[in-house]
Amino acid sequence: MKHLSALNKYFWKYRVRLIIGVFFVVVSNYFGVLAPQITGYIIDFVQRNLPGYVAKAKKPSYDVSVKAFIRWIEGIHLQPIKIVLFSGVLILALALLRGFFMFLMRQTLIVMSRHIEYDQKNEVFDHYQKLDASFYKTHSTGDLMSRMAEDVSRVRQFTGPAIMYFTNLVTLIGMSVFFMWKRDAELTLYVLSPLPILAVTIYIVNTIIHKKSEAVQAALGALTSTAQQAYSGIRVIKSFVQEDAMFKAFEASSEKYRSGATSLAKVESMYFPSMTLLIGLSTLLTIMIGGIYYINGHREMGIDTIVEFVIYINMLTFPVSAIGWTASMIQRASASQKRLNEFLQTEPSIASPAEAKDIALTGDIKLENVSFTYAHTGIEAVKKLNLHIRAGERVAVVGRTGSGKTTLIQLILRLYDVTEGRILLDDVPIDKINLGRLREQMSYVPQDGFLFSDSVAANIAFGTKWMDKEQVQEAAKLAVVHRDIESFSKGYDTEIGERGVTLSGGQKQRISIARGLLKASPIMIFDDCLSAVDARTEKEIMTNLVSHLKGRTSLFITHRVFQLFGFDRIIVLEEGELKEQGTHEELLQKRGLYFAMYQRQLQEEDPQEN
């Protein structure tokens, strides 16, 4: 139960529903345990009215409510047949009352569990969004989805049905044993003698179930992850004709889940037969021992007592059999909550400081002796980097693949924290600035811009808290994608499918550019976002950006040379180190890395022109 203690905050939040629900459980079971006593009274009353009846020295013990009914019905001196009839009507009324309060019980406890499920899914999703980029490099999307969907659903089985059935079986067993003990303590001990066997069985089986539940949930996460990757990469799978290979991978994951789930089901299947056997033994002991006592005239044992005990035992059939079911749900929920706790207790390494500064950035960026090493690979992507980008400056960061360009941008966005050195924005350390406010003032266009399964307009306006149609269209025109959008079936209202699957690579990149331009932040970052755009469109976009980015700090990450854009400064990175910086003309005169890149680009473009 230690893992499930994380749910206490929800129980406290919905404590009114929980308390009322438990009250309904108690009331419902109270009306239930009165029926055997009324039945016992009817048997005793009929016996007392038979010829030759010998009164017992000890009168039967009844509940206060039953005693009040007996005094009333015998006080009005009705005929025996009418007393039996009234008693039968009372048993029916008790059954109706019990059913009504069981309905209220489900309305409170099960509904409470749905509220908790809603809150918990929101908590998990909100925490996922707080976790940093390094977390998502080491965890698969399928596993994250499985934890929020399947694991939360299994936890709901604990917060609703398991609590309801557990409270029901505890109160019903407690009340039944109490009244059985009052009626005949020795017979009660005989009847309950199989309970130690029950306790040992439950303990052993629960231990096995807990271990198997963890394995099953882990296998389900792997299965979901395999399916998610197949759906996301279906075009690659089809183009490489790898349907059979992917099916075999899915089949292997599915088989692992099936074998684990089957093994778990086999263990759980031990519960019901064990409970039925123990209930049968208790019934047999009641009839056998009670019958022997009655035949021998021992201890004033009456048929009414035997009948009452048999009814109690049969009444306990469901709650006792539910012990295994409830215990299984609790064990499954415990395993699932343990998996959830692993994430919920993971603190993001990137977070706003306790006394975060909320500043309006002008765009001045300083990097002082910055180094960064990826924790999960050990690769040092940036080394001793010193750089000052002034507010409003247009800077190109060039270099070959793996030179540290994208890492530099991720450090400025504070998707990662530097390993050494520090980054200052407007002379304020970046880790002292409110994280949300920091990113609000940066507009980032990645190379593989992610598009959501929504309309084109909604995707362009994603980075803003409003959506003005005219401004959306203006941003699309600057990104040279307006004509393409107008040609779509529903224009800007066209649904683009998951990850923009209905669009070409160039269209996706230009919509991402439009999204970044619409945000119009003081710091604009473009990470090689024109790689899928043809030369003519690229030139048109760059021309549009000249006027639009005026007065804003602009960083262009690229492995190509944009000669016509007129950057204030070009920075050349090589293996994470700053090798060269200056204007286009200055770097050509140095005849270093930039010059070599420029010459290589000219050689690649000449054959195309010829």
TATADA-V396631 format. One record per pair of residues at least 12 apart in sequence whose ideal C-beta (glycine too) atoms are under 10 Angstrom apart, sorted by the first residue. I is the first residue (numbers start at 1). GAP is how many residues later the second one is. Records with the same first field share a line. If there is no record, write none. Layout:
I=GAP + GAP
This chain:
1=157 + 329 + 332 + 333 + 336
2=332 + 335 + 336 + 339
3=152 + 207 + 330 + 331 + 332 + 333 + 334 + 335 + 336 + 337 + 338 + 339
4=151 + 154 + 155 + 158 + 326 + 329 + 330 + 332 + 333 + 334 + 337
5=332 + 336
6=114 + 117 + 149 + 331 + 332 + 334 + 335 + 338 + 339
7=109 + 113 + 148 + 151 + 152 + 326 + 330 + 333
9=107 + 110 + 114
10=102 + 103 + 105 + 106 + 107 + 109 + 110 + 113 + 145 + 149
11=101 + 105 + 148 + 152
13=99 + 102 + 103 + 106
14=94 + 95 + 97 + 98 + 99 + 101 + 102 + 105 + 145
15=97
16=92 + 96
17=90 + 91 + 92 + 94 + 95 + 96 + 98 + 99
18=90 + 91 + 94 + 98 + 141 + 145 + 149
19=89
20=84 + 85 + 87 + 88 + 89 + 92
21=83 + 84 + 85 + 86 + 87 + 88 + 89 + 90 + 91 + 92 + 139 + 142 + 143 + 146
22=83 + 86 + 87 + 141 + 142 + 145 + 146 + 149
23=78 + 81 + 82 + 85
24=76 + 77 + 78 + 79 + 80 + 81 + 82 + 83 + 84 + 85 + 140 + 143
25=76 + 77 + 79 + 80 + 81 + 83 + 84 + 138 + 139 + 140 + 141 + 142 + 143 + 144 + 145 + 146 + 147
26=75 + 79 + 141 + 142 + 144 + 145 + 146 + 148 + 149
27=70 + 71 + 73 + 74 + 75 + 77 + 78 + 144
28=69 + 70 + 71 + 72 + 73 + 74 + 75 + 76 + 77 + 140 + 143 + 144
29=69 + 72 + 73 + 76 + 138 + 139 + 140 + 141 + 142 + 143 + 144 + 145 + 146 + 147 + 286 + 290
30=33 + 35 + 64 + 67 + 68 + 71 + 141 + 142 + 145
31=34 + 62 + 63 + 64 + 65 + 66 + 67 + 68 + 69 + 70 + 71
32=62 + 63 + 65 + 66 + 67 + 69 + 70 + 136 + 139 + 140 + 143 + 144 + 283
33=30 + 33 + 61 + 65 + 138 + 139 + 141 + 142 + 143 + 144 + 145 + 146 + 147 + 278 + 279 + 282
34=28 + 29 + 31 + 32 + 35 + 56 + 57 + 60 + 63 + 64 + 141 + 145
35=31 + 55 + 56 + 57 + 59 + 60 + 63 + 273 + 276 + 277 + 280
36=30 + 55 + 140 + 143 + 144 + 147 + 268 + 271 + 272 + 273 + 274 + 275 + 276 + 277 + 278 + 279
37=23 + 24 + 25 + 26 + 28 + 29 + 30 + 32 + 33 + 142 + 145 + 146 + 267 + 271 + 274 + 275
38=24 + 25 + 27 + 28 + 31 + 32 + 48 + 49 + 50 + 52 + 53 + 56 + 270 + 273
39=48 + 49 + 52 + 265 + 268 + 269 + 271 + 272
40=20 + 21 + 22 + 26 + 139 + 143 + 262 + 263 + 264 + 265 + 266 + 267 + 268 + 269 + 271 + 272
41=19 + 21 + 25 + 26 + 28 + 29 + 32 + 33 + 42 + 46 + 49 + 263 + 267
42=41 + 42 + 44 + 45 + 46 + 48 + 49 + 262 + 265
43=17 + 259 + 260 + 261 + 262 + 263 + 264 + 265
44=12 + 15 + 16 + 18 + 26 + 258 + 259 + 260 + 261 + 263 + 264
45=25 + 28 + 29 + 35 + 38 + 39 + 42 + 259
46=34 + 37 + 38 + 257 + 258
47=255 + 256 + 257
48=32 + 256
49=31 + 32 + 34 + 35
54=243
55=245
56=243 + 244 + 245 + 246 + 248 + 249
57=242 + 243
58=126 + 241 + 242 + 244
59=241
60=122 + 123 + 124 + 240 + 242 + 244 + 245 + 248
61=118 + 120 + 121 + 122 + 123 + 244
62=117 + 120 + 121 + 246
63=112 + 115 + 116 + 119
65=29
66=24 + 113
69=17 + 18 + 21
70=13 + 17
72=14
73=13 + 14 + 17
102=62 + 66
105=59 + 62 + 63
106=54 + 55 + 58
108=56
109=50 + 51 + 52 + 53 + 54 + 55 + 56 + 58 + 59
110=46 + 49 + 50 + 51 + 53 + 54
111=49
112=47 + 48 + 51 + 52
113=42 + 43 + 44 + 45 + 46 + 47 + 48 + 49 + 50 + 51
114=42 + 45 + 46
115=41 + 44 + 45
116=36 + 39 + 40 + 42 + 43 + 44
117=35 + 36 + 38 + 39 + 40 + 42 + 43
118=34 + 38
120=28 + 31 + 32 + 33 + 35 + 36 + 39 + 217 + 220 + 224
121=27 + 28 + 31 + 32 + 35
122=26
123=25 + 29 + 217 + 221
124=20 + 23 + 24 + 25 + 27 + 28 + 216 + 219 + 220
125=19 + 23
127=21 + 213 + 216 + 217 + 218 + 219 + 220 + 221
128=16 + 17 + 19 + 20 + 215 + 216
129=219
130=216 + 217 + 218 + 220 + 221 + 305
131=13 + 212 + 215 + 216 + 217 + 218 + 219 + 220
132=214 + 215 + 216 + 217 + 218 + 219 + 282 + 283 + 284 + 285
133=215 + 216 + 217 + 277 + 280 + 281 + 282 + 283
134=214 + 215 + 216 + 240 + 241 + 242 + 281 + 282 + 283
135=208 + 211 + 213 + 214 + 215
137=237 + 238 + 239 + 240
138=237 + 238
139=82 + 86 + 204 + 207
140=81 + 82 + 84 + 85 + 86 + 88 + 89
141=83 + 84 + 87 + 88 + 91
142=78 + 79 + 80 + 81 + 82 + 83 + 84 + 85 + 86 + 87 + 88 + 89 + 90 + 111
143=74 + 75 + 77 + 78 + 79 + 80 + 81 + 82 + 85 + 196 + 200
144=77 + 80 + 81 + 84 + 199
145=76 + 79 + 80 + 82 + 83
146=71 + 72 + 73 + 74 + 75 + 76 + 77 + 78 + 79 + 82 + 190 + 193
147=70 + 73 + 74 + 77 + 189 + 192 + 193 + 195 + 196 + 197
148=192 + 195
149=71 + 75
150=66 + 67 + 70 + 71 + 74 + 186 + 189
151=66 + 69 + 70 + 181 + 182 + 184 + 185 + 186 + 187 + 188 + 189 + 192
152=181 + 184 + 185 + 188
153=180 + 183
154=59 + 63 + 175 + 178 + 179 + 180 + 181 + 182 + 183 + 185 + 186
155=174 + 177 + 178 + 179 + 180 + 181 + 182 + 184 + 185
156=173 + 177 + 180
157=169 + 171 + 172 + 173 + 175 + 176 + 179
158=168 + 171 + 172 + 173 + 174 + 175 + 176 + 178 + 179
159=174
160=169
161=161 + 164 + 165 + 168
162=160 + 163 + 164 + 165 + 166 + 167 + 168 + 169 + 170 + 171
163=163 + 166 + 167
164=158 + 162
165=153 + 154 + 157 + 158 + 160 + 161 + 164
166=153 + 156 + 157 + 160 + 161 + 163 + 164
167=159
168=150 + 151 + 154 + 158
169=147 + 149 + 150 + 151 + 152 + 153 + 154 + 156 + 157
170=149 + 153 + 156
171=148
172=140 + 143 + 144 + 146 + 147 + 148 + 150
173=19 + 22 + 139 + 142 + 143 + 146 + 147 + 150
175=137 + 140
176=12 + 133 + 135 + 136 + 137 + 139 + 140 + 143
177=14 + 15 + 18 + 135 + 139
179=129 + 130 + 133
180=12 + 106 + 125 + 128 + 129 + 132 + 133 + 136
183=121 + 122 + 125 + 126 + 129
184=106 + 109 + 115 + 116 + 117 + 118 + 121 + 122 + 124 + 125
186=103 + 107 + 113 + 115
187=98 + 99 + 102 + 103 + 106 + 112 + 114 + 118 + 119 + 122
188=98 + 121 + 124
190=92 + 95 + 96 + 98 + 99 + 100 + 119
191=90 + 91 + 92 + 93 + 94 + 95 + 98 + 99 + 118 + 119 + 121 + 122 + 125
192=86 + 90 + 93 + 121
193=85 + 88 + 89 + 92
194=80 + 83 + 84 + 85 + 86 + 87 + 88 + 91 + 126
195=83 + 87 + 125
197=77 + 80 + 81 + 84
198=76 + 77 + 79 + 80 + 81 + 122 + 125 + 126
199=124
201=69 + 70 + 73 + 74 + 76 + 77 + 122 + 123
202=69 + 72 + 73 + 121 + 122 + 124 + 125 + 126
203=124
204=63 + 66
205=62 + 63 + 65 + 66 + 69 + 119 + 122 + 123 + 126
206=61 + 65 + 118 + 121 + 122 + 124 + 125 + 128
207=124
208=55 + 56 + 58 + 59 + 60 + 62 + 123
209=55 + 58 + 59 + 61 + 62 + 115 + 118 + 119 + 120 + 121 + 122 + 123 + 125 + 126
210=117 + 118 + 120 + 121 + 122 + 124 + 125 + 128
211=53 + 56 + 120 + 124
212=48 + 49 + 51 + 52 + 53 + 54 + 55 + 56 + 119 + 120 + 123
213=47 + 48 + 51 + 54 + 55 + 115 + 118 + 119 + 120 + 121 + 122 + 123 + 125 + 126
214=46 + 117 + 118 + 120 + 121 + 122 + 124 + 125
215=41 + 42 + 44 + 45 + 46 + 48 + 49 + 120
216=40 + 41 + 42 + 43 + 44 + 45 + 46 + 47 + 48 + 49 + 116 + 119 + 120
217=40 + 43 + 115 + 118 + 119 + 121 + 122
218=38 + 39 + 42 + 117 + 121
219=34 + 35 + 36 + 37 + 38 + 39 + 40 + 41 + 42
220=33 + 36 + 37 + 40 + 41
221=32 + 36 + 118
222=30 + 31 + 32 + 34 + 35
223=27 + 29 + 30 + 31 + 32 + 33 + 34 + 35
224=29 + 33
225=28
226=20 + 23 + 24 + 25 + 26 + 27 + 28
227=19 + 22 + 23 + 26 + 27
229=17 + 20 + 21
230=12 + 13 + 16 + 17 + 19 + 20
231=267
232=266 + 267 + 269
233=13
234=12 + 267
235=266
264=64 + 67 + 68
267=61
268=56 + 57 + 59 + 60 + 63 + 64
269=55
270=54
271=50 + 51 + 52 + 53 + 54 + 55 + 56 + 57
272=49 + 50 + 52 + 53
273=48 + 51
274=46 + 47 + 49 + 50
275=41 + 42 + 43 + 44 + 45 + 46 + 47 + 48 + 49 + 50
276=41 + 44 + 45
278=39 + 42 + 43 + 45
279=34 + 35 + 37 + 38 + 39 + 41 + 42
280=33 + 37
281=32
282=27 + 28 + 30 + 31 + 32 + 34 + 35 + 38
283=26 + 27 + 30 + 31 + 33 + 34
284=29
285=24 + 28
286=19 + 20 + 21 + 22 + 23 + 24 + 26 + 27
287=19 + 20 + 22 + 23 + 26
289=12 + 17 + 20
290=12 + 13 + 15 + 16 + 17 + 18 + 19 + 20
291=12 + 15
293=12 + 13
294=12
348=87
349=26 + 67 + 68
350=63 + 64 + 65 + 66 + 67 + 81 + 85
351=63 + 66 + 80 + 84
352=62 + 79 + 80 + 81 + 82 + 83 + 84 + 85 + 86
353=76 + 78 + 79 + 80 + 81 + 82
355=77 + 79
356=75 + 76 + 77 + 78 + 79 + 80 + 81 + 82
357=69 + 71 + 72 + 75 + 76 + 77 + 80 + 81
358=75 + 76 + 78 + 79 + 80
359=66 + 67 + 68 + 69 + 73 + 74 + 75 + 78 + 79 + 82
360=66 + 77 + 81 + 162
361=30 + 64 + 65 + 67 + 72 + 76 + 77 + 79 + 80 + 81 + 160 + 161 + 162 + 192
362=28 + 29 + 30 + 63 + 64 + 79 + 160 + 161 + 189 + 190 + 191
363=26 + 27 + 28 + 29 + 30 + 62 + 63 + 78 + 79 + 158 + 159 + 160 + 161 + 188 + 189 + 190 + 191 + 192
364=24 + 25 + 26 + 27 + 28 + 29 + 60 + 61 + 62 + 63 + 64 + 158 + 159 + 189
365=22 + 23 + 24 + 25 + 26 + 28 + 30 + 47 + 58 + 59 + 60 + 61 + 65 + 158 + 188 + 190
366=20 + 21 + 22 + 23 + 24 + 56 + 57 + 58 + 59 + 60 + 61 + 63 + 64
367=15 + 17 + 18 + 19 + 20 + 21 + 22 + 41 + 44 + 45 + 51 + 54 + 55 + 56 + 57 + 63 + 211
368=16 + 17 + 18 + 19 + 20 + 50 + 52 + 53 + 54 + 55 + 56 + 61
369=14 + 15 + 16 + 17 + 49 + 51 + 52 + 53
370=12 + 13 + 14 + 15 + 16 + 17 + 38 + 41 + 42 + 48 + 49 + 50 + 51 + 52 + 53 + 206 + 208
371=12 + 13 + 14 + 47 + 48 + 49 + 50 + 205
372=13 + 32 + 35 + 36 + 38 + 39 + 44 + 45 + 46 + 47 + 48 + 49 + 204
373=34 + 43 + 45 + 46 + 47 + 203
374=33 + 42 + 45
375=41 + 44
379=23 + 25 + 28 + 197
380=24 + 27 + 39 + 40 + 195 + 196
381=21 + 22 + 23 + 24 + 25 + 26 + 27 + 29 + 30 + 35 + 38 + 192 + 194 + 195
382=21 + 22 + 23 + 25 + 26 + 28 + 29 + 34 + 36 + 37 + 38 + 39 + 191 + 193 + 194 + 195 + 196
383=21 + 36 + 37 + 190 + 192 + 193 + 194 + 195
384=36 + 37 + 192 + 193 + 194
385=19 + 22 + 23 + 26 + 33 + 35 + 36 + 38 + 186 + 188 + 191 + 192 + 193
386=35 + 192
387=21 + 25 + 36 + 182 + 184 + 186 + 191 + 194
388=36 + 181
389=23 + 134 + 164 + 165 + 166 + 179 + 180 + 182
390=163 + 178 + 179
391=34 + 35 + 131 + 132 + 160 + 161 + 162
392=130 + 157 + 158 + 159 + 160 + 161 + 162 + 176
393=159 + 160 + 161 + 162 + 174 + 175 + 176
394=130 + 151 + 152 + 155 + 156 + 158 + 159 + 160 + 161 + 162 + 171 + 172 + 173 + 174 + 175 + 176
395=158 + 159 + 160 + 161 + 162 + 172 + 173 + 174 + 175 + 176 + 186
396=130 + 158 + 159 + 160 + 161 + 162 + 164 + 165 + 166 + 169 + 171 + 172 + 173 + 174 + 175 + 176 + 188 + 198
397=12 + 128 + 130 + 131 + 158 + 159 + 160 + 161 + 162 + 170 + 172 + 173 + 174 + 175 + 176 + 181 + 184
398=158 + 159 + 160 + 161 + 162 + 163 + 164 + 169 + 172 + 173 + 174 + 175 + 176 + 182 + 189 + 195 + 196 + 199 + 200
399=158 + 159 + 160 + 172 + 173 + 174 + 175 + 176 + 177 + 178 + 179 + 180 + 181 + 194 + 195 + 198
400=159 + 172 + 173 + 174 + 175 + 193 + 197
401=127 + 158
402=171 + 172 + 173 + 174
403=156 + 169 + 170 + 171 + 172 + 173 + 174 + 176 + 190
404=169 + 170 + 171 + 172 + 173 + 174
405=122 + 123 + 150 + 151 + 152 + 153 + 154 + 166 + 167 + 168 + 171
406=40 + 41 + 121 + 122 + 151
407=166 + 169
408=15 + 117 + 119 + 147 + 149 + 163 + 165 + 168 + 170
409=33 + 35 + 37 + 116 + 117 + 118 + 119 + 146 + 148
410=34 + 36 + 115 + 117
411=12 + 19
412=13 + 18 + 26 + 30 + 32 + 111 + 113 + 143
413=17 + 25 + 26 + 29 + 31 + 110 + 112 + 114
414=16 + 17 + 19 + 21 + 24 + 25 + 28
415=24 + 29
417=13 + 14
418=12 + 13
425=13 + 16 + 17 + 97 + 98 + 128
426=96
438=85
439=24 + 82 + 84
440=23 + 25 + 79 + 81
441=78 + 80 + 81 + 82
442=21 + 74 + 77 + 79 + 80 + 81 + 82 + 83 + 111 + 113
443=20 + 72 + 73 + 74 + 75 + 76 + 77 + 78 + 79 + 80 + 81 + 82 + 83 + 109 + 111
444=19 + 68 + 71 + 72 + 75 + 77 + 79 + 80 + 81 + 82 + 83 + 85 + 111
445=18 + 34 + 64 + 65 + 67 + 68 + 69 + 70 + 71 + 72 + 74 + 79 + 80 + 81 + 82 + 83 + 84 + 85 + 111 + 112
446=63 + 66 + 70 + 79 + 80 + 81 + 82 + 83 + 111
447=62 + 65 + 79 + 80 + 81 + 82 + 83 + 84 + 85 + 110 + 111
448=51 + 57 + 60 + 61 + 64 + 79 + 80 + 81 + 83 + 84
449=50 + 51 + 59 + 60 + 61 + 62 + 63 + 64 + 65 + 66 + 67 + 78 + 80
450=12 + 49 + 50 + 58 + 62
451=45 + 46 + 47 + 48 + 49 + 50 + 51 + 52 + 56 + 57 + 60 + 61 + 64
452=44 + 45 + 46 + 47 + 48
453=42 + 43 + 44 + 45 + 46 + 47 + 48
454=41 + 42 + 43 + 44 + 46
455=12 + 33 + 35 + 36 + 37 + 38 + 39 + 40 + 41
456=16 + 20 + 25 + 28 + 29 + 32 + 34 + 35 + 36 + 37 + 38 + 39 + 40 + 44 + 47 + 51 + 55 + 58
457=12 + 15 + 16 + 19 + 28 + 34 + 35 + 36 + 37
458=14 + 34 + 35 + 37 + 38
459=13 + 33 + 37 + 41 + 44 + 49 + 52 + 53 + 55 + 56
460=12 + 13 + 15 + 16 + 19 + 21 + 25 + 32 + 51 + 52 + 53 + 54 + 55 + 56 + 57 + 58 + 59
461=14 + 31 + 53 + 54 + 57 + 58
462=49 + 50 + 53 + 56 + 57
463=52 + 53 + 54 + 55 + 56 + 57 + 58
464=51 + 54 + 55 + 56
467=25 + 51
468=50
469=23
471=46 + 47 + 49
472=13 + 20 + 42 + 43 + 46
473=12 + 13 + 18 + 19 + 41 + 45
474=40 + 43 + 44 + 74
475=36 + 38 + 39 + 40 + 41 + 42 + 43 + 44 + 45 + 73
476=16 + 34 + 35 + 37 + 38 + 39 + 41 + 42
477=37 + 40 + 67
478=32 + 35 + 36 + 39 + 40 + 62 + 63 + 65 + 66 + 67 + 69 + 70 + 71
479=28 + 30 + 31 + 32 + 33 + 34 + 35 + 36 + 37 + 38 + 39 + 50 + 54 + 58 + 61 + 62 + 65 + 66 + 69
480=26 + 30 + 33 + 34 + 53 + 56 + 57 + 58 + 59 + 60 + 61 + 62 + 63 + 64
481=22 + 25 + 26 + 27 + 28 + 29 + 30 + 31 + 32 + 33 + 52 + 56 + 60
482=28 + 32
484=19 + 20 + 22 + 23 + 26 + 27 + 53
485=18 + 22 + 25 + 26 + 29
488=14 + 15 + 19
496=12 + 15
500=12
504=28
505=26 + 27 + 28
506=24 + 25 + 26 + 27 + 28 + 31 + 32
507=25 + 26
508=21 + 24
509=19 + 20 + 21 + 22 + 23 + 24 + 28 + 32
510=19 + 20 + 22 + 23 + 27 + 31
512=14 + 15 + 17
513=13 + 16 + 17 + 20 + 28 + 31 + 32
516=13
517=24 + 27 + 28 + 31 + 32
520=28 + 29 + 32
521=31 + 32
522=29 + 30 + 31
523=29 + 30 + 31 + 32
524=21 + 24 + 25 + 28 + 29 + 30 + 31 + 32
525=28 + 29 + 30 + 31 + 32
526=15 + 19 + 23 + 28 + 29 + 30 + 31 + 32
527=28 + 29 + 30 + 31
528=28 + 29 + 30 + 31 + 32
529=12 + 27 + 28 + 29
530=12 + 26 + 28 + 30 + 32
531=27 + 28 + 29
535=70 + 73
538=22 + 24
539=23 + 25 + 26
542=14 + 20 + 22 + 23 + 24
543=21 + 22
545=17 + 20
546=18 + 19 + 20
549=16
554=13 + 14
555=16
556=14
557=14 + 16
558=12
559=38 + 42
560=37 + 38 + 41 + 44 + 45
561=23 + 26 + 27 + 33 + 36 + 37 + 38 + 39 + 40 + 41
562=22
563=21 + 22 + 25 + 35 + 38 + 39
564=20
565=19
566=17 + 18
567=15 + 16 + 17
568=15
569=12 + 13 + 14 + 15 + 17 + 18
570=12 + 13 + 14 + 16 + 17 + 24
571=16 + 23
572=15 + 18 + 20 + 21 + 22 + 23 + 25
573=20
574=18 + 19
579=13 + 14 + 15
580=12 + 13 + 14 + 15
581=13
582=12
584=14
